[in-house]
Amino acid sequence: MQAALEITARYCGRELEQYGQCVAAKPESWQRDCHHLKMSIAQCTSAHPVIRQIRQACAEPFEAFEECLRKNEAAVGNCAEHVRRFLQCAEQVQPTHTSSTAEAQPLPAS
């Protein structure tokens, strides 16, 4: 779970922070009142290339995890093994760098 949270926090930190503040401020009704902020996190993560790569490479374990959640709404702890398999897959995905790497290269000696 740590890897997924780190990726989300790195690329969608503002959305994650707003959602967290909403949940903390509305303990009785956060599921209803903060839903729009949860959706903004989903939109952000779905637009990010690294997260899209993970979704593509790990579609099968992710779908199994979602199915488990649907079947175990009241006992999501039953899906721990599904989460573990998905995160294990996600951690093996190597991001492809499409941006310029000119900044990372040393300058030639003069």
C-alpha positions in Angstrom: 0.0 0.0 0.0 2.9 2.3 0.7 4.1 2.3 -2.9 0.6 3.3 -4.2 0.3 6.0 -1.6 3.8 7.4 -2.5 3.0 7.5 -6.2 -0.4 9.2 -5.5 1.2 11.7 -3.1 4.0 12.5 -5.5 1.8 13.3 -8.5 -1.5 14.1 -6.9 -0.6 15.5 -3.5 -2.9 18.5 -3.6 -5.9 16.4 -4.4 -5.0 13.8 -1.7 -4.5 16.6 0.9 -7.9 18.2 0.1 -9.6 14.8 0.4 -7.8 14.1 3.7 -8.9 17.4 5.1 -12.5 16.9 4.1 -12.6 13.4 5.6 -11.1 14.7 8.9 -13.6 17.6 9.0 -16.6 15.5 8.4 -16.3 12.2 10.3 -20.0 11.5 10.2 -20.7 12.2 6.5 -17.3 12.0 4.7 -18.3 9.3 2.3 -21.0 11.5 0.9 -19.6 14.9 1.4 -16.1 14.2 0.2 -17.0 12.0 -2.8 -16.2 14.7 -5.3 -12.7 15.1 -3.9 -12.2 11.3 -4.1 -13.1 11.5 -7.7 -10.5 14.3 -8.3 -7.8 12.0 -7.0 -9.0 9.3 -9.4 -9.0 11.7 -12.3 -5.5 12.9 -11.4 -4.1 9.3 -11.0 -5.7 8.1 -14.2 -4.0 10.9 -16.2 -0.5 10.2 -14.9 1.7 8.1 -17.3 3.3 6.0 -14.5 0.0 5.1 -13.0 -1.4 4.3 -16.5 1.6 1.9 -17.0 0.9 0.2 -13.7 -2.8 -0.2 -14.6 -1.9 -1.7 -17.9 0.8 -4.0 -16.7 -1.1 -5.1 -13.6 -4.7 -5.1 -14.9 -5.3 -8.7 -13.9 -4.4 -8.5 -10.2 -6.1 -5.1 -10.0 -9.4 -6.5 -11.4 -9.2 -9.4 -9.0 -8.8 -7.0 -6.1 -11.7 -4.9 -7.3 -13.9 -8.0 -7.6 -12.9 -9.0 -4.1 -13.8 -5.6 -2.7 -17.3 -5.9 -4.4 -17.8 -9.3 -2.8 -16.5 -8.2 0.6 -17.8 -4.7 1.2 -18.3 -5.3 4.9 -15.0 -7.1 5.3 -12.4 -5.6 3.0 -9.7 -7.1 5.2 -10.5 -10.4 3.3 -8.8 -8.8 0.2 -5.4 -8.3 1.7 -3.9 -11.1 -0.5 -5.3 -9.4 -3.6 -3.8 -6.1 -2.5 -0.4 -7.7 -1.9 -0.4 -9.3 -5.4 -1.4 -6.0 -7.1 1.3 -4.0 -5.2 3.9 -6.6 -5.9 3.1 -6.2 -9.6 3.0 -2.4 -9.4 6.4 -2.2 -7.7 8.0 -4.2 -10.6 6.7 -1.7 -13.3 9.6 0.4 -14.5 8.5 3.9 -15.6 9.4 4.8 -19.1 11.0 8.2 -19.3 9.4 10.2 -22.1 10.7 13.6 -20.9 14.0 15.1 -21.8 17.0 13.9 -19.7 19.2 16.8 -20.7 19.1 18.2 -17.1 20.5 14.9 -15.7 23.5 14.7 -18.0 26.7 16.3 -17.0 28.1 19.2 -18.9 31.1 18.4 -21.1 34.5 19.5 -19.7 35.9 22.6 -21.4 
